[in-house]
Amino acid sequence: MSGLFDPLGPLERPQNHGPSPKFLDLVNELFVPLNDPGQGHLAKYQSRVTIEKFLRKYRTVVGKDIYPVARLVLAAKDKTRVYMTKETRLGFIICRIMRISKENEDYKKIVGWKKIGFNKLQSSLKFADLLSNIISKRRIDKLTGQLTVDDVNAYLDKLHELADSDTNSKSKVFEEILDKMNNMELRFFFRIVLKINPIRRDKLFMYCWHPDSLDVFDLTHDLKFVFWGLTDPRIRLESKEKHSRPMYPFTPQRAKRIHLDYDLVAQKFSGQFLIEEKYNGERIQLHVEKTQNGYEYRFFSRNAIDYTSIYGRSSDPSSIGCISPFLKDAIIDGVQNCILDGEMVSYDPVKNMTLPFSTLKPTALKDLNSQKKDDPRPMYMVFDILHLNGCSLEDYKLVDRKKALERVIKTVRHRVEVVPYETKSTGQDIENSLKSAIRKDLEGLVLKDPNSRYEIGNYTTETWIKIKPEYLHEFGENLDLVIVGQIPAAKTTYICALRDSETSNSFTTLCGVSNGFSVDDYRKIQQMTAGKWHHWGKEQPANVKFGKKTPSMWIDPKESVVIEVKSSSISVQAENNYATGSTLYAAYCTKIREDKTWETADTLETYQNSKLERDYEASHTLAKKRKLASTKKDDIIQRINRGYISNVDPSNRLFENYVFCIMTDCMFKGKLCTISELAQILQSHGGTVVRNPNTILSPEQKLIILADKITMDILELQQTYNIFRAKWCDDCILMNRLVNLEPSHITTAAPELWQHSKRNVDRYGDSLCVDFTVQSFTELVERNYEKGIDLIQDDRPETSELMHLLVFHGVRFYLLWRNENRYQMYRSLVVAGGGEITDDWRDAGYIVTIDSQEAKVRELEKQLAAPMDSGERTQHIVDASYVFESFKEGVLVDPKNYKIGVGHSSHRD
């Protein structure tokens, strides 16, 4: 088919000879038969017959341009249209059009659909079906459809244009649509708007149109190339046309998950294999093209989401991006174009380690000019090259592609690096490498066949094998637990418990499980326990011990269900969320054990013995920490503290039963100590130091997480753990005993612990059990003086640290946005800080502009300038960085420094 299809050249749209078909015909002939086609070969054959019959008729009656139909059939794959109308907003629009009041039962069904979907027996009911059912009860159905496929596409284009508009504008469009569609049409139209394919056989539909259509979509992620470029199924693509092209996103090869023992995994390869460490980041492909003005770049995710605006569009110094400024030094001279495959991670130069995936977007969106030397930053880890100077490398062996990659990319330290690899051959090699990856807090390993070619779109091949700790038995905890409670939500959490012993009728809670359940699992559990649940507030079970984590509803274990739960490790939580004093980390359900009852489930006694018998010190996080590379900052601190560490008295075992996880540099005896220096001090007094807070402890050990400041890591950990300052360790060493907790010992903690700690200081903030030193006395005086507190009359406690936890408490935000990914990130920051998101700008204290919307800002300025009957406005229009900086600092920063305005000031002081 050479010359007829070329992603680098213009596409010619085929011409139809017939009119656009009725949308109702598309629904009846295709959508309804393929809505729930069933499983098995017979069902697939019947589906194929239905699709081929439809396509034959379409080619005969309409013509070869089926792209308008394909955009509806493959709604989830149509990336050219975005509606910004998810279930909640769509539900409100329909309630407004149909005049459904908030007191009506149908309104409650629509608003509470997510809870209904997972927690009631109607879990198979789709939201689109729920809406169409409610509409059908409130009007006389239309017998014939009025709209053609082109008409429906025109309405969808209009909704795309109104994506950033208010609800009123969208309501007018939907009102027209409801007036022209019958109930069956609406059922599938709503799915299309929600970006849900209206048929279950979308890949079969593409294949029936042309055998090469799936390959072309994997190469371009553009439906036009599939349905305009491939019009004749008799003409096939040549192999050279099935390669990736620069500047066009493709579906990358993925590694297959394996659940076998190490030796069996090694036998999957014929001889040697390559081992790469797997990073907890986002798969990103980088396309590079040299032009007259320098290099042009495109960054795509594995789902073809374009992140070029974040990571950088070109080598032009004026181009904005957090990776592109470093690519000029990373790519050698002579490269005209290339395609790189890699992982974008967040790197912390202070800890010399990669951070969790959740920190990637916040670090990537931070202005490069305001980034400090020690701030976390994105780092692109390249592990493959697919294209170089007009030549595809996909058919080359992996080892040869690795050699090419080393010649093309130069390391820009901590910005752009090539992923290292080792050549191994045995199961023992895999085990050793996995232990090393766990010690580094990495996600796992990827094993690769050195002689394999790159297979675009393939995630079933075993030439790449992914191994994570939770996938293998050696690093997992499998337990049969009894469900004793549930917390209903969009994703229900079941609280599970262990029977105390084989002769006991009492139970102790161990963990909450919300992952691993299918819709059928939720339905089965609800059916097996129907009528047996009790509300927590009215009464509480006498035979179940709960920790701080309590359910909304509970059930007697003797009337409940047993599920098999798997986990990557055991985690000891300082807050005692569960009555065992520990929990399963990242627990998920593998199956419902209908063959077991509460009498045959696992016991607390068995669980505690299994914890003691496992040698996690060698295989998990009690291993020695990596030595951090010396930095200029370390050298300065060492000069300041010269001679201090050698004066530590190691004569006692004060912290013998304590395990410390040190997350930041800390103040100790008035001097700044690095993590490694503080670790040496605590170890010299009998303490154990670990790197991972989810470490495995023996029953007599206690975990203490130390951090003097709230970083992005601490923001995550504080949801589960209490975080302490190194001052507690300092005071314990001073008094030569374990002292009671005081407010100055706490970075962030549960309110109960915070209140308890205040009992151990007097009204001046002076300790009741720790001796004064010159330093502590000076700090006490300065602290109270700065607050303007009368030390004789004022006994207000110190509570400033708590304010960091709720920086946005009581504050409402209205977000102006275009990019859904950026919207979700800033929405998460507001919610994490205790704030609220409102759909009405009049209710907001802050109007946040995430993406540039000059016209909307100008309109809001005029509205804000209008006089109010109730008094003066206190609203601010600010840039999105205001949310990020406030969240990072733990206080609401001055909005004047972040104000947005087209003309004059956009807020009033």
N, C-alpha and C positions, 0 to 999 in steps of 0.2 A: 504493500500500500504506500510505498515511498512516493512522496510528492503530494499525496492527497491529505495527509495529516501531518502537521508540523506545529508543535506548541510555540515555536519561536516565530512563526509567520502568522499572517492574518487568517481568520476563519471566515469561510463563506457560508452564510445562512441558507439552508435548503428552502426551496419554495414549495408551499402546499398548493394543491389544486382544488381543495374542498374547504368548506367553512369550519370554523372552530366547533368542536362537539359540545353538547350540553354537559354541564357539570354533573347533573343528575344521572346522565348516562354513564359517566366515569365512576360515579358512586355505585350504581347498581351492577355494572359489568365488571368492575375491578375491586373497588374498596370493600364492598360487602362480602364477596366470596373469599377475599384474602385477609379479612379482618382477623379471623382466628382459624387458620388453615389446619391446625392439628399437627401431629408429629408422625414421623415414619416415612417410608418410601412411597406409600400410596398417597399420602397427603401431599408430598412434594410433587409427585407426578400430576395429581389433580390441579395443583397450583400452577404448574408449568403449562398444562393444557389451557387453563383460564387465561394466563398472561399471553400465550402465543395466539390464542383466538382473538384477544383484544388488539394485539399488535397487527395482525393480518388485516383486520377490519379497518384499523386506523390508517395503515399504508394505502389501502384501497380507496377509502372514502375521503380521507383528509390529505395525506401525503407523507413526505419523509421528515418533516420538521415536527418532531415530537417533544421538543424542548419545553414548550408551555405545559404539557402534561407531566413531564418528568419533574418540573419544579414543584408540582403538587404531590406527586407520588413519593418523591424523595425530599420531603420538606426539611428533614434534619440535615441533609447534605447540601442544601442550597445556602451557600455562605454569602450570597450577594444581598440577601434581605434579612434585616433584623427588625423586630417589632417592639422589643422592650415591653412585652405584655405577657407576664407570667400568670400563673393560676390566680393569685390573689387579686391582681388588678383586673384581670378578665372577669372574675367573679363579681367584683364591685360594679363593673360596667354593665353586666347583664342585670344585676339587681336594680340598678338605676333605671335601665330601659324598661324592665318589666314591673317597675314600681313595687319591689319586694321590700317590706319594712324589716327593720332589725329584730322585731319581735316575732317575725314569722319563722316557722320551723325550717322552711327551705333556705332562708338566709343563714340560719345556723349551720345547715348542712354544707353550704358553700364555703362559709368562713372557716368551719372546722373540718374541711375536707381531708387535710393531711392526717389528722387524728383519726378520722373515720377510716381512712385508707389502710392504716396499719393496725388499728385496735378494735375494729368491728368486723363482723362476718361479711360485710359488703366490700371486702378488701380488693376484690377483682374489678370493682366499678371504677372506670377511668373518669377523670375530672370532666373531660369533654362530654362523656355520656351522662354524667350527673347534670350538667348544664342543659343538655338537650332534653333530658327527661323532665326537668323542672319547667322548661319553656313549653313542652308539649302539653303539660297540664293546664297551661294558662292561655292557650290560644287554639283556634281551629286550624288544623294543619292544612298547608297548601298542597294541592294534588299534583301540580306540575311545577317543575323547576323553570325559572325564568332566565337564569344566568348561564352563559357559556364558560368554557375554560378560560378564554381570554378575558371575559368580564371578571372572573374570580381573581386572575392574576393582576388585573388593573386595581381591584380593591386592595390586594395585598401590597402592591407597590405604593398605594396611597397610605396604608398603615405603616409601611417602612419609612415614608417621608415624614410621618407624624410620630416617629419613634420617640423623639425627645419632647413631644408636645404634652399638654395636660390631658387629663381624663375626659374633659368635655369635648375636645376635638375628636378624640378616638370614639367617643360614644355616638357621635353623629354618623360616623362611617358604619359602625356596628348596627345602628338602628336601621340604616338603609339595607344592610345585608340581611338582617332578620326579616325585613319586609319582603325580600325577594327569594328567600330560601325556605325549603320545607325542613321538617325536623331531622330527616335522615341526612340531608346535605349539611345542616348545621353541625351534626354530630362529628363529621369528618373535617369540616372547615375549622372547627375549634382546635382539633388536633394539629392541623397545619399551622395555625397561628402560634400554638405552643411548641412548635418545632418537633413534633412527634410524627414519625412516618405513619400514614394512614393504613399501610399494609404491613404484614409481617414478613413478606418475602422480597425485600427491597433489592438484595443482591441478585436474586433469581430474575427479577424484572430487568436489571441491567444486563445480565448475561443473555437473556432471551432477545434483547434488542441487538446486542453484538457480543460475540464471545470475548472480545478484547476490551470491553467497556470497563471491567473492574481494574484491569491493568492501567488503562488510561486515567481513571479516576485516582488510583494510587500515585500516579506520576504527576498529576496536575491539581487535584482537588477542585476541579472546575467542571460543572455539568455541561457547559457549552462545548468543551472539547470532546466530551463523551458523546453528546447527541447531535452536534453539528459536524464534528470531525469523523464520526463513525456512522455512516448512513446505510452502508451496504454490508450485511453480515457475511457475504461471500468473499469479500476482500479483507484479508487479515494483515495485521501489522507485522513488519519484519522485526527480527530480534533486536536490531540496532535501534529501532524506534521505541523500544520498551525500556529505555534508560532515562534516568533523571536528567533534567535540564536546569542550568543555572537560572535563578530567580523564579522558579516554579516549585511550590512546596510539594513534597511527596510523603507517602506513608512509610516511615522507616521500618527496617527489620527490627523485630522485638525478640527478646529472649524468652524461652519457654520455662515455666516453673516446673521443678522436679521435686518429687517427694520421696526419693530413694536414699539408701545409705550411700556413704561416700564411695565405697568400692564399686557399687553398681553405677553410680554417676560417672566414675572414671572410665568404666567399660563402654560407655556410650561413644567414646572417641577411639579412633584406631591409633593407639600410641599416645603421642604427646598432645597437650592442649594448652591454650593460653589462659592465664588467670588474671582478670582485672578486678580491682576493687570497685564496688558499686556505691555511688554517692547518692545522698538523699537530696536530689535536686529536680530540675525539670529538663526533659529531653528537648534539646534545641538543635536545629540544623542551621548552619550558617552558609549563605550563598554569597559569593564574592565575584564581582565583575569589574574589570578595569575599563575606565572611560577616559576621555580627553581631559576631564577635570579631576582625575584621581580614581579612587576605588568607590564603588557602590556596594552596599551591604543589604541583605535581607535576613531577618531572623524569624524562623517559624517553629512552632511547637509541633509535637507529633500528630496533633489533630489539625494542623495547618492554620493555627491562629497566628496572626502576624504580630510579632512583638518588636518590630523594627523601630517604632517610635520610642521604645524604652531603651533598647540596647544600642541604637545608633544607625543612621541611614547611610553615611558616607564618611570618607576620610577628610572631608573639609573641616578645618578647625572650628568653623561656626556651627557645625552639626551637633545636635544635642544627643547624648547617649552615654551610657556608663561603661560600654565595652569598646565601641568603635574607636575612641582615641588611642587605644593600645594595639589595635590591629595592624597599624602601619609598621610598627616594630616587630610584630609577630609574624607577618607574612613576608617571605623572602622576595627580593626583586626578581622579576621574570615571570611571576604568576599573572596570567591574563584573566583567568577565571577558575574558580574551584568551588566545590561543595564539601563542607565539613560536617561531620556528625559528632555530637558530644552532649555533655550534661552541663547545664548552668546551675551553679551552686552558690551558696552564700558562705563567704570565708571570713573568719575572725583572725586577724593578724596577731592579736595579743595571745589568744589561746593556741594559735597555730593549728587550727582545725576547722572543718566545715561545720556549718550550723544546720538546724532543722529546716526542712523545705518551707515552713511557714514564714521564715524570716527573709526569703529570697525577694519577694516583691517589695516589701518596705525598703530594703537596702538598695534595690535597683532603681526605685523611684526617687531616691534622695539625690539632690543636686550635687554633681561631681565637684563643683567649686567650693561647696560648703563641707565637703567630706574631710574629716581629720585623718591623720596618718594611721591612727589605731582603730578607726571605725570599721565595722564589718562592711564588706563590699562584694558585689557579684564577681564570680570567677568562672571563666569558660574552660571546661575540661574536655579536650578533644580526644576522641578515641578512634576515629575512622575518617577516610577521605574517599569520596565516590566519583569525583569528577576533577579533571585537571587540564587546563588549557585546551578545551574543546574535545577532550578524550574521556570517555566513560571508563571508570576503573572498577565497576561493579562485578565484572567477570574475572578480575584478577584475584589471586589467592590473598587471604587476609594478611599473611606475613609480608607479601609484596606491597600491599596497601599500607601496612605499618611503616615499611621502609620509605615509601613515598611521602607519608605524613611527616616523618622525621626530617626529610629534606625540605619540606614546604613550610613548616611551622617552627619558629624559634620561640623559646619560652620567654614570656614577659611575666616575671615572678608575681604570683598571687593575682594575676589578671587574666592571662591566657596561657594555659599549660597543656601539655600532652599527657594523657593518662598513662602511667607506667604499667607494665605487665611482666609476668613471669611465665616461663615455659615449664610445665610440670607434667606428671604422668600417673600418679597414684592417688588412691583415696586418702592416704595419710597427708599428702600434700594439700588436698582440699581442706581437710580438717584444720591443719596448721594455719593455712591462709585465712580461714574463716575466723579462727580465734584471734588472729592478728587484726582483722577488720573490726571485730567486736571491741577490741581494746581501743581502737581509734574512733569508736562510736559511729562507724560507717553502716550502711544499710545491708551490706552483704557482698556477694561475689557474682561475677559473670564469667562463665567458662566458655571458650570459643575454639572451634576447630580451626587450626592454622591454615588448612588448605581450602577453606570454604569460600564461596563467592558471596557477595552482598545480595540479599533477596528482598527487594522492596515490597512492603506490604505483607510480608510473611511473618506470622507469629506462632506458627505450629512446628516449624523446623526445629530440630534438636542440634543444629550446628552452633547455636548460642543457647546456653543453659543458665538460668538465673537461680541463685541459691541465697536464701535469706535464713537467718537463724530460726524463725518461727515455722519454716517449712520442713525442718528436720527434727527427728525425734530427740536427738541428743540434747537439743537446746529448748525443748518444749515441756510444758506441764499439761497432761491430759487428765481431766477429772470428770466424774459423773456427779453433777450437782443438782440440788432440788431448788426449784423456783419458789421463793417465799414472798416476793413483792414485785411491783411494777411501777414505773414512772412513765405514764402515757405522754407521748410527744409525737412529732413527725416521725421519729425513729425511736420506738419504745425501748426503754432499758428495763431488763429483768434483773432483779437482785436475787442472787443465788447463795445458797448456804450449804454447809457441811453438817452432817449428823455428828454430834459430839463423840459418840463411840458406838460400837455395835450393839450395846445393851441399853443405850440411852434413847429417850424420846425427845431430847432437846436438840436445838440446831443453832449454829453460829454463822453469821453472814461472812462471806469471803470476797465477793466481787459483784460488779454490775456488768451485764452483757447486753450489748446493743448491735453487735456486728455478727454477720454470718447467717442471719435469718432470712429465708425467702418469704414471699408473700404467703405461700402455702404453709410455711412453718408458723407464721403468726396466726393464721386461721385455725390451724390444728390445735395450737396451744389454747386459743380462746374457746374452741369447741370442747376440749378436754376439761377445761376449768370453768365452764359457764355456770353462773349462779353461785360460785364458791368464793368470790372476792368480797373483801370488807374494806371500807374506807378507814384510813389511818387515824383520822381525828376522833372518830366515834369510839373506837375500841382498838386495843393492841394485843398481839398474840402473846400468850404466856410462855410458849415453848420455843420462841425464837429470840436470840440475842442480836440486836442491831447495834451498829456503831453510830457515827454521826450521820451516815447516809441512811435516810429513812425513805420508804416508798410512799406514793400517794395511795396505793391500795395494797393490801396484803392478803395472803392465803395460808391456810393451815398446811404445813408441809405434807401431812398425811393425805391430803386431798389434791395434792399438786402433781407436777410433771417433772421428770428427770431429764436433763439435757447433758450431752457431752460437750465439754468446754476445753478449748486448746488455747495456749498462751505461749509467748516467747520467753517469759521469765516471771519470777516472783518479785514483787515490789513491796517494800516496807514503807508505809506512809506515816509520817509524824503526826498527822491529824487523826489517825485512827478512824478513817471513814467506815471501816468494816470491823466487826467485832473480833475477828481473828488477829487484828493488829497488822495484817498484811493483806495483799490482794494479788490477783493475777494481772500482769501487765499486758495490755493490748489483747484482752481476752475476746474470743469469738466462738460462736456455737458451730459445731461440726455436724450435729444431728440430734434429733429428739430420740431419747432412749425409751421407746414404748415397752421394751422388754424388761425395764427396771422400775422399781418402786422406791419410796423413801427408805425402806428397810435394806435395800441392796445398793444404795448410793454410797459414794465414798465418805469416809469419816474424817473428822478433824485429827484424830490420832494418826491415821495413815498419812495425811497431808503433812503434818509436822515431821514425821519420820522421813518422808521423802525429801523434805527440805534439808535435813541434816545429812542424809546419805550422799547427796549429789556434791561433787567436787566442782563448784562453780568458780572457785578462786582461780583455777587454771583456765577455764573456758569462757568466763564472762568478765565482769567489770572490776573484780578485785585484783586484776593483774596490775603490774607496775605501770605508772604513767610514762608516756613518751617524754623524752627530754625536749623541752622547748628550745627553739633556736634563740641564742642570745640576741637581744635588741639593744638599741641605744638607750631605750627607756629602762631596761633591766640594769644596764651599767650605771646609769645615774642613781637609780634607787640603791644599788649596792654601795655606791660611794657615800650616799647620805647615811646609810645604815651600817657603815663599815664597822666591823668588830662586834656588832650587836648579837648576831646569831651564835657566835662562839661563846657568849656569856650565858646562854640558856642553861638552866640547871636540869639535867636529865635524871635526877636522883629518885624520882617517883614514877608510879604508873597511874597517874591521875585519871587519864582518859582511856583506861584499858578496855572498857566495854563500849567505846564510842567509835563510830565510823563517820568521818567527815568528808563531805563533798564541797570543795572550795570553788566557787564560781567566779569570783572577781578578786583583784588585789584588795587588801584590807588594811585598815589602820590597826597597828598593834603596838602598845606602849608609846603612843604618840608618833610613831613612824610608819611610813607606807611600806607594807610588806608585799612582795610578789606572791603569787600562788605557790610557787615552789619553795620559797623561803618559809612561808607560814606552814606548809606541809611538813617541812623538816622539824619545826618547833613542836607541832602537835604529835608527830611520830616519836620525838624524843621524850614526850610525856605519856607514852603508851597508846596513843591514838592510832587508828588505821585511816589512811587517806585513799579515797577512790575517786574516779573521774565521772562516773555515771550515777545520777541520783536514784536510778532504778536498780541498784545493786542488790545482790542476794545476801541476806544477813541471817545469822543464827538467832535463836529466840532471845538470847541474853544481850544481844547487841542493839544499839540505838543509833539511828541515822540523824546527823546534824548537817544541814545545808548552810554554808556560810557565804554571805555576799554583802558588801557594804553599799552597793548601789543597785538600782533596778534596771537591768538590761533587758533585751528582748527575750533572752532565755529565762530570766527570772519572772517576766510577765507570764510565761507559760507555766512555769513550775509553781507559782504562787496559787494557782487554782487547786493544787493538790497538796502542797507542802507548806509548812511554816518555814520562813527564811530568817536566819539569825545573823548577827554581827559577830566578828571575831572578838569583840570586847568581852563577850561572855567567857571565852577561853582565857583572855587576858586576866580577868578578875578571878577566875578559878585558880590560875597559876599564882596570882598575887596572894590569895588566901590559903593556898595549898589544900583546897577542898572544892567540891562542886557546890556552887552558890545558886541561890534562887534566881529565877529570871526577873529582869527589870526592863522597863521600856527601852532603855539605851542598849539592850542586848538584842532587840528585835528589829529586823528590816521590814518584814510584813508577816502578819499572823492572823489566825482566826480571832474574831472579836472576843470570844471567851478567854483565850490565852492572853490577849492584850489587856483585858480588864483584870485578870488575875495578876499579871506582872506589875500593875500599878499599885498593888497592895504592898509591894516590897520596897517602895520608896516613900519618903515623906512628902509634905506638901511643897517643899522646895525642889523636889526631884533628886534629893540626896538618898543614896542607898542605905538600907537598914542593916545590911550584912557585909558590905564590902568597905574596907578601910579607905580613908581619904589618902590621896597622894597629891603632890603639888599640882600635877597635871589635871586630875579629876576635879580638884577644887576650883582651879582656874576656869575649866570648861563650864562648871556649874554656875559660876558668877556671870561669865560672859553670856551664857545661854539665857539666863533670866533677865539680864540687863538689855539684851537685844530685843526681847519680847516686851519690854516695858512693864514687867510684872512687879508689883509690890511684894517683895519676899515675905513681908510680915502678914499682909492681909489676903493676898491672892493665892488660892490653892488649886488653881486650874491645872489639870494633868497635861502632860505633853502628848499631843496626838497628831503631830505634823506628818508622821510616816503613813498614817492611815489615809491621809488625803490623797496620796499617790495612787491608791487602789481605785479611787472613784473620781478621777479627774474631771469626768464629764457628768457627774451625778447631778440630776435636775436640769440638765441643759438639753435643748432640742435643736436638731440640725435639719436643714432642708438642703438636699444635695442636687446640684445641677451637673448632669453627666451625659456622655454619649457612649463611652466605652464601658461595657458591662463589667469587664475584669477589674478596671480601676474603681468602678462604683462598689463592687463587692468588697474590695480591699479596704476602702475608706469606711464603708458601712461597718465592717468588722472591727475597725479601730474604735469607732464611736461606741458600739455595743460593748466592746471589751472594757472601755473606760466608764461604763455605767450610764452612757447617754442614750438619747432616744432619736429615732428618725421619724420625721413627719412628712406627709404628702402635701401639706398646706404651708406655704412659706409664711403665712401670717402667724402661724403658731410657733415659728422658729426664732430662736435667739441669734442663730448664726446661719447665714445662707452661704454654702460652700460651693465654690466653682471648681469642679474637678477637671472639666474640659472647657476650653474656650467657647463661650457662647455670648458674644458681644451684644446681639440683639436682645436676648433674654435679660442680660444684666442691665442694659439701658432701660428696659421696661420696668424692672424691679426698682431701679433708682427713682423713676418717676413716682411709682407707688409709695415708696418709702418717704419721699419728699412731701407727699400729701398730708395735710393736717389730720390729726386724730381727735375724736371727741373725748376719748378716755385719757388723753395725756400724751406725753412725748414717747416716741418709739425708742427702743434700745436694741435694735437689730443691726447686725453687721454683715456686710458682704465681704467674704474673705477668700483667699486662695486656699487650695487643698492642703498646702504645706502647714497651714495653721493647725489642722487636726493632727498631722504627724508630729509636729514639734511639741504641741501640748501633751500628747500621749507620751512622747519620749521623755519630756522634762517632768511629767507628773503634776503640772500645774497649768492653768489656762494662761497662755502667754498673751502679750499685749496685741489685740487685734489690729491696732493701728499699723503695725509693721507688716501686716499680711492683707491689708484691705485691697479690694478689687473695685475699679470704677472706670467707666468709659469716659465720663466727663469729670464731674465734680466728685466730692467725697460721697461714698456710698453708704455711710452710716452716720449716726449722731452719737456724740459722747455723752 
